[in-house]
Amino acid sequence: MKNKRFQDSSFIVKMWRYRYYIIIPFKYFWFNHIKPMKVIETRFNEESGFVEDTDNIHNPKGKELWGILVGGAQHKMKWYWTSEEVFNRIKEKFKV
């Protein structure tokens, strides 16, 4: 059986995949109070055209940390959008 993306799955499969959301508050508490998440900062090098590490370590907090955790959960849930869906949503939003 092929793993479908979240939006195309049945109700039962969606309910099972929502389990990844349950642990987000616990991870948030862990990374906020016990062991901070470490993210290496990057910058774009215009000469080479690549993204490079800056050797600075950043600890995300608040909304930024929550967004990273939600994004990780949605990735595990296979919750993603096709480019066609994204462009249609953009067109609807900026329709005058």
VOLOLUM-76798 format. One record per atom (N, C-alpha, C, O, CB): x, y, z. Coordinates in steps of 0.001 Angstrom, whole numbers, plus 524288, in hexadecimal, padded with zeros to 5 digits. Each point is the difference from the previous one (the first is absolute). Last residue first. Glycine has a CB too. Example, Ala and Ser with C-alpha at 12.3 -4.5 7.8 and 13.67 -1.06 7.14 Angstrom:
832327F73681BA8
80334804A68003C
7FCFE80442802DA
801FD80454800A9
802A37F9387F6F6
7FC827EC1C8081B
7FC86804A680000
80384804B080000
8040C7FFED80299
7F4907FB7E80245
end
This chain:
7E09F89ED67E4F3
7FDE68053C80113
7FAA8800947FDBB
7FD9A8042280081
80B4D7FF857FF9D
804F97EC6580745
7FC20801617FC13
7FDA18054380179
7FE63800D280475
7FFAC7F59C7F999
80F117FEEA80B62
80149805177FDC5
7FC578019B7FB9E
8012E803917FD00
807FD7FACB80566
7F4A07F15D806C5
8011A803D380422
800D48057D7FDB8
7FE40803E18023E
805CA7F4F380331
7F96C7F86A7EF51
7FB3380158802E7
800F380450803EC
7FCBD80377800AE
800277F36E7FE36
811A5802597F7FE
7FC98802F07FC6D
7FAFB801A8802B1
7FE2B804617FF3C
805927F6B17F93C
807BE7FA08810CC
802458053A7FF67
7FC85803547FC85
7FEFE8048D80132
80A147F7CE7FFFC
7F2697F20D800CC
7FF02802DD804E8
802248058B7FFA8
7FD90803AB801ED
802C77F3E88031F
803167FD1D7ECCC
7FA688014A8003C
7FEAF80310804EC
7FCE2803A87FFCD
801217F44C7FB0D
813238019780342
7FF0E804537FC63
7FA41801907FFF2
7FEC8804A27FF98
808BA7F8537FAF5
7FD397F45C80F9F
8025D804C38021C
7FED6804A77FC7B
7FE6B80421801E5
808B07F68A80243
7F3AF7F49F7F636
7FCCE801D180461
802158051A8023F
7FCFE8038480152
800B57F338800B4
80C4A801247F0E5
7FB17801E07FDC9
7FC668022580446
7FD9A8041D7FF53
803427F5537F965
80EEB7FE1E80BE5
800F18054D7FE12
7FB05802517FDB1
7FF1C804B480072
80A437F8FB7FDC0
7F4547F471810EA
802387FFE97FAC2
800C08059F7FE31
7FD8B803978020D
7FE267F3B07FBE3
804DE8028681699
7FCBD802287FBD6
802BF7FF677FAC9
804C9800587FFB4
7F72E8060A8068F
804267EEA480DA0
802A0803B17FC99
7FC588018E7FB95
7FC017FD7D7FF12
80CC37FEA08032E
7F99F7F67A80ECF
7FC718044C7FF08
802F78040C7FCC4
802E8803328021D
7F7FE7FB288065E
809E77F05180022
7FFCC800837FA49
7FC00804227FE6D
7FD057FF477FC4C
805A07F748802B3
80387804D381293
7FAA47FEB97FE82
7FF547FFCF7FA0E
7FBD77FE8F7FE10
801118059E80A39
81335800FB7FF5C
7FF277FA7E80148
7FA8C7FE3A7FE67
7FF387FB717FEAF
8070C80568808C4
7FD9F810D97F67C
803457FCF77FC6C
7FF3C7FA2F80102
7FF7D7FCF47FC51
8071D80A5E8034A
7F1668047D80BB8
7FD427FFC77FB01
803277FCFA7FBF0
7FDC07FD6C7FC9F
7FDF680B1E80574
80C0C7FA7C80E53
7FB947FC678008E
7FD157FF777FAD3
7FE857FBAE7FE7D
800A4806C280B03
80E82809C67F749
8020C7FAB28005C
7FBAD7FBF880067
800497FBD77FD9B
807A6807B5806A2
7F36980E417FC28
801DD7FE7E7FACE
802327FA807FFF5
7FF1A7FD127FC4C
802D480C3C801DA
7F9487FDF7811F4
7FB517FEDF7FCE3
801977FE447FA85
7FDC07FC527FDDF
7FD0580A4880754
812C27FEF4805C9
7FDCB7FB1C801E1
7FB1A7FE717FCF5
7FF467FB677FEC9
8045D8069780A08
8045080E4F7F39B
803897FBC77FE6C
7FDBB7FAB980195
8002A7FC487FCF5
80795809C1803EB
7EF43808FC804AD
7FF7E7FF377FA5B
803817FBA17FE00
7FE6D7FCFD7FC99
7FF5780C678028A
803B27FBE481289
7FAF97FD5B7FF27
7FF447FECB7FA2E
7FE467FBBC7FE9B
7FDDD808E480942
81282805647FCD7
800937FA94801AE
7FB027FCEA7FEFB
800307FB997FE13
8063C8073E808C1
7F8C780F247F5F3
803AA7FD987FC53
800BD7FA2F80146
7FFD37FCB77FC7F
804C480BFA8025F
7F1528021D80C61
7FD427FE9D7FB29
8038B7FD407FC17
7FE4A7FC897FD24
7FBE080B1280446
80EC67F8F18106B
7FAC3801F47FF05
7FD917FDFB7FB01
7FFF97FB4E7FEF6
8028E80C76805E4
811F37F6E47FB5F
7FC738006A8047B
7FAA1801B17FE18
7FF78801ED7FBA0
8080A8004F80A6D
80D247F5C27F2D2
7FAC5802127FEF7
7FC9B7FFDA804E0
8003D7FC498030C
8008A800CA7F3B0
8143F80472806CF
7FC347FCDF802E0
7FA97802417FF01
7FEAE804148022E
808007F98D804CB
80D51802757EEB9
7FB33802D18014C
7FC607FC40802D5
7FF567FB8D7FE4D
8019C80A827F9DD
814D47FC8180201
7FBD77FC78801A8
7FB7180344801EC
800A7803A280315
805D47F5437FF52
80A8C809F37EF5D
7FCF2802168045D
7FBA67FC2780145
7FD877FDD47FC7F
8048B80B89800EC
809F07F4A17F40C
8023D7FE4A804FE
7FD578027C804B3
801C07FF3280468
806AC7FF8E7F709
7F303801FE7F1A1
802C98048380227
802B27FEC380523
8028E8036A8023A
7F705802547F969
800517EF0C7F184
7FF758008A805A9
8032C804A9801E0
8042C801217FDE3
7FA6A7F52B80313
7F94A808DD7EB3A
804597FE3480338
7FEC4800B6805C3
7FCF68036F80174
8094C7FEC77F75D
7F0F37FCA97F204
7FF0B8016B8056F
804547FD9E80340
801457FB677FF66
7F4E5805197FF42
80C0D805397EC8B
7FE5E7FBE88039D
7FEE8802468055F
801B58045180142
8038E7F5247F9BE
8023580F0C7F537
7FA907FEB77FEF9
7FDE47FBB480381
7FBEF7FDB37FEDD
80591805067F814
80FE28071780780
7FF987FA7E7FE88
7FA6E7FE6E7FE94
7FF377FC397FD21
80850801F0808B5
7FBC3813927FEF2
804237FE8B7FC57
7FF5B7FA657FE1C
8003A7FEF47FB50
805C5807568091E
7EED380102808C2
7FEA3801B47FAB9
804217FE847FBFF
7FEBF7FF457FB6A
7FC4D8080C80882
7FE5A7F00380E6A
804D3802187FDCF
7FEF38015A7FA4C
7FF287FC8E7FCC2
8068A7FE1B8097B
7ED618034280B89
800A57FF037FA68
805018029D7FE22
800B0804B3800BE
7F5857FAB67FDF8
805AE7F88F8151F
7FF87804BC7FCD1
800FC7FE7E7FA54
8028A7FC137FEDF
80065809D0808A6
7F7E87F12780D5E
802387FFCA7FABF
7FF7E8054E7FD61
7FD0980360801B8
800C47F3117FD98
802037FF248157E
7FE4A8041B7FC63
802D77FF7C7FACA
804697FE1B7FFB9
7F9B7807E1807DC
7FCB27EABA80681
80485802DA7FDF8
7FE11803ED7FBFD
7FD437FE9E7FC4C
808CC7F9AA80544
7F01F7FF4980FA6
7FF9E8008B7FA56
804B18032B7FE3C
800F58044380203
7F5107FB3C7FE0D
801FB7F542811F1
80443803027FDA8
7FF707FFE47FA18
7FF957FBD87FD9F
8066580215809F7
7ED267FFCF80AB6
801167FE3B7FAB1
80447803807FDC8
7FFCF804C580095
7F6DC7F7DB7FE21
807227FFF381669
7FEB2803547FB82
801837FD887FAC8
8040B7FD727FF85
7FD2180A488063C
7F9617EFAC80CD8
8047D7FFDB7FC78
7FEB88031F7FB15
7FD2C7FE167FC9C
8059A7F90D806E6
7F1F980AA880BA5
803C17FC0B801B0
804E9800057FC9F
80450800C6801FD
7F4447F9D280143
7F8518114D7FA46
801958002D80577
804467FC2A8017C
802D4800FA803C4
7F453801E67FE11
801277FFC27EC62
7FFCE805288026E
80292800178055C
80279803E080167
7F55E7FDD47F9B2
806297EE9D7FAA0
803B5803737FD68
800058057D80257
803CA802E07FF4A
7FAF47F7EE7F89B
7F54A7F89C80F1B
805467FDDE80041
803F6803DC7FDBB
803E88013880285
7F86A7F5B07FCD3
7F1B780D0B7FF35
801D78009B80560
805A67FE3280078
803328029D80279
7F3A87FC1B800DD
8013C7FE4F7EC97
8009D8059E800D2
80215801118057D
803A380315800A7
7F50A7FEB77F902
802AB7ED10801F7
804F38017D7FD8B
8011A805CD800D9
804758018D800EE
7FA587F7637F853
7F1258010F80C7E
804237FDAE80330
805668014E7FDD0
803A080137802EC
7F6467F78A7FF96
7F6D880C8A7F41E
800AF80302804D9
8045A7FDD880380
802B0802FE802A3
7F3DD7FF3F7FCE5
805A77F4467F074
80243805377FF31
80080803158051A
804318022B800F0
7F7FA7FDD47F618
7FC077EE39805A2
804F6800AA802C9
802648056F7FF6F
803F88011E80279
7FD7A7F57B7FC33
7EE4B8041C7F8E9
7FF6C7FF65805A4
8051180125802E0
7FFE48021B80453
7F9347F7467FA18
804CA805FC7EE8F
7FEDC8050B80277
7FFF37FFA3805F3
80109803DE802AA
7F9C87FE907F578
807327EE767FD1B
804D48030C8001B
7FF318056880270
803B08025680204
7FF487F8D57F607
7EEF77F8ED804B0
802E07FEBF804C9
805138031B80061
801F8800EB8044A
7FA237F6207FB92
7F7A0808977F155
7FFBE8046D8039F
802FB7FEEC8050E
800D98039E8030E
7F67E7FEC17F924
8061B7F08F7F680
804728037C7FF17
7FFEE804CC80394
804168025A800F4
7FC087FA9B7F5CE
7F1EB7F6D0809C2
804C27FD6A801AF
804B8803A47FF64
80370800258035B
7F8AC7F7287FA22
7F3A980E777FC24
7FFE57FFC8805B9
804F67FD788021C
80218801C4803F3
7F41C7FDC07FBDA
80776800937EDFE
8010780545801FA
800278000C805F5
803708026C80255
7F83E801607F5B9
7FF747ECA37FFAD
80597800F47FF4B
8016C805698020E
80411800A78027B
7FC0E7F96B7F5A6
7EE2C8019F807AE
802C67FCCB803DB
805E1800E57FFAB
8029E8007280402
7F6427F8D67FB82
7FC1580EEE7F3F7
7FF40802318053B
803247FD0280414
8026A8026180369
7F4A7800927F9F9
810827FC087EF4D
7FADB7FF3280253
7FFD88024A80585
804088016A80235
7FABE7F66B7F862
80E548105D7F68C
7FF337FB518032B
7FA757FFAB8021A
7FD20803DA80009
80C457FC608025C
7FFC280DBC7F36A
7FD5F7FC137FCD0
7FEAF7FB0E8030C
7FDF47FC457FDC3
806B88074D7FA92
804B380B2680F28
7FB1E8021A7FDF0
7FCE67FBF77FCEC
7FB3A800747FFA3
808FD8083F80004
80D167F33F80739
7FC048009A8040A
7FAB6801997FDBB
7FBFD7FDC780173
80B10804A2804D0
805B77F2D87ED67
800B0804BA80314
7FB47800AD80381
7FBE87FDA97FF0F
80999806847F9E4
7FF8B7E87F80202
7FDE5804B37FD92
8016D804BC80350
801587FF8980498
7F73B7FB517F768
8100A7F1588017D
7FEAC80412803C4
7FE3C804DF7FD15
80304802617FD1B
803767F9FF8096D
7F79F7EF627F283
80309804D07FF8D
7FE2F803EE80419
7FB53800AF800E4
805FF7FDBA7F575
7FE637EBD480985
7FCBE804A280000
8036E804E280000
803938007F8032E
7F54B7FA9D80190
end
